[in-house]
């Protein structure tokens, strides 16, 4: 989770990722930032994020992003 927070802070430093629950809905992350985030996640965690998983529910908080990473690592 710490590495994910690091990645998020590099992409968008003005957000408290430990508490924010509306990263997409609150427009803290835009589509280009999400694409960069996905690329970083795939490289760092050695997973592939399928297009069907790129939905706001999976990217609205650091916890939901980390849960997605864990799920993809199990597959």
VMD Tcl script that draws the C-alpha trace (Angstrom):
set ca {
  {0.00 0.00 0.00}
  {2.89 2.39 0.76}
  {4.26 2.02 -2.76}
  {0.80 2.75 -4.20}
  {0.53 5.91 -2.09}
  {3.98 6.95 -3.35}
  {2.88 6.50 -6.96}
  {-0.33 8.45 -6.37}
  {1.54 11.28 -4.65}
  {3.97 11.53 -7.58}
  {1.07 11.82 -10.03}
  {-1.15 14.14 -7.95}
  {0.53 15.46 -4.78}
  {-2.32 17.65 -3.47}
  {-4.56 14.84 -2.14}
  {-4.65 12.97 1.18}
  {-4.81 9.45 -0.21}
  {-5.24 7.87 3.22}
  {-8.66 9.47 3.69}
  {-9.95 10.51 0.26}
  {-12.83 8.31 -0.94}
  {-13.78 10.25 -4.12}
  {-10.64 10.38 -6.23}
  {-12.59 9.98 -9.47}
  {-16.00 11.35 -8.47}
  {-14.36 14.39 -6.84}
  {-12.20 14.91 -9.94}
  {-8.92 14.55 -8.06}
  {-7.82 12.08 -10.75}
  {-8.63 12.79 -14.38}
  {-8.56 10.28 -17.23}
  {-4.96 11.00 -18.23}
  {-3.78 10.66 -14.64}
  {-5.64 7.37 -14.33}
  {-3.96 6.06 -17.49}
  {-0.56 7.04 -16.05}
  {-1.51 5.42 -12.75}
  {-2.49 2.19 -14.50}
  {0.84 2.12 -16.31}
  {2.72 2.64 -13.03}
  {0.64 -0.05 -11.29}
  {1.28 -2.55 -14.07}
  {5.03 -1.91 -13.95}
  {5.40 -1.79 -10.17}
  {3.10 -4.66 -9.19}
  {3.58 -6.88 -12.28}
  {-0.14 -7.07 -13.07}
  {-2.25 -6.21 -16.09}
  {-5.31 -4.05 -15.51}
  {-8.05 -5.21 -17.91}
  {-10.20 -2.53 -19.53}
  {-13.33 -3.86 -17.77}
  {-11.72 -3.03 -14.40}
  {-11.19 0.65 -15.30}
  {-14.31 1.92 -13.57}
  {-14.70 4.68 -10.95}
  {-15.46 2.21 -8.15}
  {-11.98 0.69 -8.54}
  {-10.20 4.06 -8.52}
  {-12.16 6.22 -6.03}
  {-9.77 5.57 -3.13}
  {-6.30 4.20 -2.48}
  {-7.96 1.30 -0.65}
  {-10.09 0.37 -3.67}
  {-7.08 0.66 -6.00}
  {-5.04 -1.57 -3.69}
  {-7.89 -4.08 -3.50}
  {-7.91 -4.19 -7.31}
  {-4.14 -4.79 -7.35}
  {-4.49 -7.62 -4.82}
  {-7.29 -9.18 -6.86}
  {-5.23 -8.99 -10.05}
  {-2.20 -10.51 -8.33}
  {-4.31 -13.54 -7.36}
  {-5.49 -14.15 -10.93}
}
mol new
graphics top color blue
foreach p $ca { graphics top sphere $p radius 0.5 }
foreach p [lrange $ca 0 end-1] q [lrange $ca 1 end] { graphics top cylinder $p $q radius 0.2 }
display resetview
